[in-house]
Amino acid sequence: MESWSLNPIFGSLVTVLLTVLILLLVVLLVRPYRSLSKPRRLILLGLRIAVILVLLTSMLRPRKIVSETQTRPANIIVLTDETESMHQPSALDDVSRWEHQKRVWEDTARFLLSSKQDVETKWFGYTNHISTQRWDSERGIVTQAEPTGKFTDLGAAIHEAVTSEPGEQVHAIVLMGDGRQTAYQGEVDIRQAMNELRRRGIPLIGVPFGREGDVLQSKDIAIEQLPQQFRVFSGNDVQINAIARLRGVLGSPTKVNLKLTTEEGATEVVQTLEVIATEANDIQPVQFILTASTPGVYMLEVEAASAEGEVLLSNNRQVAYLTVLEGGLRVLYLYGNRLGEQLEMRKSLASSPDIELSENYIRHFSPQNWPDPRTNVLQDQQYDVLLIEDVHADAIGKDNLEAIAKAVEDGKGLMMLGGYYSFGPGSYRESPLASVLPIEMEVFERQEVGVDLPIREAFHINREVDMKPAVSHPLTTLGNTDQIWQQLPSLRGANLFQGVKDSAQIILESDKAEPLMVTTQYGLGRVVAFAGDSTWQWARSGFGDALRRFWRQNVLWLARRENLQQRDVWLKLDQRRFASGSDIAFEAGVDVLGSEKPVPDSLEWTISLVSGDDQQRIPVTRQGGSWGGRIKELDLPGEYQLIAGVKEGNESLGQARVNFQIIDNQPERNNPRADFQQLNRLAEMTVDQGGKVVVPDELNITLQGIIDGASQQEVEVQLSWQWGSTSHSAWFLTILISLLLAGDWMLRKKWGLV
């Protein structure tokens, strides 16, 4: 079928016609050649009208469209499994899956070569990605690989294959392999990949290799989701949670042991429990309660007994690490605002090995339930220091406040931080703490409780507040005091103290001499009133070390341990369980209390990696206020220990150790089972498009059906041509106009007009 159409420039036929009409009028009305004879004038007029007509044709841009019906060859993509699982036994005796798959693809390659007039083939290997193209239309498979892939990501492989040729119609994807998905977190979700196949109308043809069997009937017991590390103070209980994944052991009790290994290598079973599967494929919680005793670093192992006939045993256990700290200062932190100091303060105090922090969030919007029962711990437990931030006095209750006042009088430390419900606004003037706090409070400061009630801003400093030390004091010593306080970010406001008691001392003040931190002694205890609640900004602005030191020094001073000379060498890993071949980053540093901080350039670090009797030196570099390094490509599974030692001159500042594990996470090698159900599920997701699973011997028959079906599909192809759009027509147009204009000029010259 053939059709013509016009596509005028500027999209306007009127513009084209007006332009041509004006040109014709100029040619017809303006005739400067009256001296010529009539035939000669007509010749020149004809040439110029011809130029105008050519321009008219060019501006109208006529277009010709021819529609033809054609058939196209089938487009088939073949994916072959190149992971290590293909070394496992196949359904054929004494033949690996790889050898079986290789026989099949060689046979399929010969078939596709014999049908190359009717089929276009793309052939890729796959692991967690697809390989480069392995097919040549004349020679077949030109590049053969070995099965060395560590993980299988079926979603990524299918998605990459189908999108490798955008705009191309694909008639089928053939997926050869054992059907197992072993990538822990696939780059492309399998459902997303299959949705893409359905959207394009592409069937998935699964070709399974391996020994067929119902996965649900095979036996496997796995311990999973055990946290990588635990940290607890001596004498406290630690809860150890994991799950047992039980398959094929319905109704049979399975013993699960908790093992504890000391730094010297002595191992004992400390607890045993039983789990029973209630379904063929079940998950049961595993929970142990362990009381930490002697300080030190321990290896914890949760191990399930193997079932009779279980093939995969490497997943029956998981390892974690337990750090038991000596009993330190016990600090209770009550806060009523999740947006205040709580997050960064908790991090700062929790990072200190000699501080045991407990915390409770007290809500303000349920005063009918006050006193909050979570504050009863003040009477039931002993704490060395109590921190209160933005908690109304009524939320704590009179009995608990009296207990606090008595504890401070007996020698405990108390610090109250700023907030809309701290000090006078929090009704502490009428509370048992009125005589304890070092500031004056007034009745009219009281802030009514309620989400809809306005904040009484007259009793707060509503501007950015710069802090500066009023006196030299242990609480203000953050290194070079004069410089550091000038560099720290300003507070985002503060409480406005109505007065300071005569017995109190102002430690920090604002740039307008308003008291911000006030201390006093009540009985045998020390008390701090701090008007701010936004020092958390320090950490966000690069002053994390100053923030940590500020809060630790407050706690130590309140507990009368400010003269403690302590240098803690620390070593940190973000996790304790790594995959084989991972790059492992670590960080080390020195925390100093009660003495001058060492000059970083004067420190000499020695970092060693220990595995059994082997020891390897690891290079370390300075990274701001700490030091760090990287262990590259640690492949051998097992238990490792990283040891950090540091010297300042000839003086050793201490040593830190951290244990970690390289796990044998090679599921391609460890699990001999094929997952035919996976292939069936994937094929069923494209069943409407013709998806199915076929045995290897029937693959060529299936492909012939796909090729025959493609040959019966007629595709309408439109061929278009437009004046001036091709190089030939453009050159023709240029030459034609040039000839017409050249002819006009030559005739005028010949007749003496130029």
Sequence and secondary structure as in RCSB ss.txt:
>XXXX:A:sequence
MESWSLNPIFGSLVTVLLTVLILLLVVLLVRPYRSLSKPRRLILLGLRIAVILVLLTSMLRPRKIVSETQTRPAN
IIVLTDETESMHQPSALDDVSRWEHQKRVWEDTARFLLSSKQDVETKWFGYTNHISTQRWDSERGIVTQAEPTGK
FTDLGAAIHEAVTSEPGEQVHAIVLMGDGRQTAYQGEVDIRQAMNELRRRGIPLIGVPFGREGDVLQSKDIAIEQ
LPQQFRVFSGNDVQINAIARLRGVLGSPTKVNLKLTTEEGATEVVQTLEVIATEANDIQPVQFILTASTPGVYML
EVEAASAEGEVLLSNNRQVAYLTVLEGGLRVLYLYGNRLGEQLEMRKSLASSPDIELSENYIRHFSPQNWPDPRT
NVLQDQQYDVLLIEDVHADAIGKDNLEAIAKAVEDGKGLMMLGGYYSFGPGSYRESPLASVLPIEMEVFERQEVG
VDLPIREAFHINREVDMKPAVSHPLTTLGNTDQIWQQLPSLRGANLFQGVKDSAQIILESDKAEPLMVTTQYGLG
RVVAFAGDSTWQWARSGFGDALRRFWRQNVLWLARRENLQQRDVWLKLDQRRFASGSDIAFEAGVDVLGSEKPVP
DSLEWTISLVSGDDQQRIPVTRQGGSWGGRIKELDLPGEYQLIAGVKEGNESLGQARVNFQIIDNQPERNNPRAD
FQQLNRLAEMTVDQGGKVVVPDELNITLQGIIDGASQQEVEVQLSWQWGSTSHSAWFLTILISLLLAGDWMLRKK
WGLV
>XXXX:A:secstr
 EEEEE  GGG HHHHHHHHHHHHHHHHH    TTS HHHHHHHHHHHHHHHHHHHHHHH EEEEEEEEEE  EE
EEEEEE BGGGGSB SSTT BHHHHHHHHHHHHHHHHHHTTTTEEEEEEEESSSB S  EETTTEE     S BS
   HHHHHHHHHTSSTT    EEEEEE      SS SS HHHHHHHHHHHT  EEEEE S    GGGS EEEEE 
  SEEEEETT EEEEEEEEEEES BT EEEEEEEEE TT  EEEEEEEEEEBSSSEEEEEEEEEEE  SSEEEEE
EEEE   TT    TTSEEEEEEEEE   EEEEEEES TTSSHHHHHHHHHT TTEEEEEEE  SS GGG S GGG
GHHHHS  SEEEEES  HHHH HHHHHHHHHHHHTT EEEEE STTSTGGGT TTSTTTTTSSEE  GGG     
TTS   GGGEE S B EEESS  GGG SSSHHHHHHHS  BS EE  SEE TT EEEEEETTS EEEEEEEETTE
EEEEE    TTHHHHTT HHHHHHHHHHHHHHHTT TT  EEEEEEEES SEEETTEEEEEEEEEEEESS    G
GGEEEEEEEEETTEEEEE  EEETTEEEEEEEEE S EEEEEEEEEEETTEEEEEEEEEEEEE   HHHH     
HHHHHHHHHTTGGGT EE  GGGHHHHHHHHHHHHHT EEEEEEEEETTTSHHHHHHHHHHHHHHHHHHHHHHHH
TT  
